[in-house]
């Protein structure tokens, strides 16, 4: 469904990003694995795992890349909910112990 002209531009850009640069190819593939996970691209993920292995990535490097991606994804949930709570002026936790009984939060809070 992508216009052929736009597809060509995409492939030129994609190829450019994998040319020799400050990052070696294995590092680029590990970054691509993280991006594939973040973007939910199964085909990308599988392709970049294969390429990372081809360029010498170890199972430990793959695992660490995935763990870092998981950490960033979890942090994004904390960040978004902190921002929402601040904007809505909701303070469930203020550093004290959690209340034994949950209280209802009104829309005005």
C-alpha positions, 0 to 999 in steps of 0.5 A: 500500500506504500507508494513506490516512490515513498518505498524507494525513499525508505529503502534508500534511507534504510540502506544509508543507516547500515553503511559504515559509521561510528557504530559497528554493525553488531551494535547497529543490529542490537539497537535495531532489536530494541527498536523492533521490540519497541515498535512491535515489528515481528518481522524486523525483530526476527531479521535483526536477531539473525543479523546480530548473530551473523555479526557476532552478537552473543546470547548474553548481548541479545539478552541484555539488549532485550532486558534494557528494552524491557526496562525502558518500556516499564519506565515509559509506563511509570513516566506516563502515569506520573505525568497523568497523576500530576496533571490530575493532581492524584497522589496515591503515594506520598512516601508514607505507607500505603493506606490499609483501606483504599480510598476513592478518588473524586474527579475534583482531586 
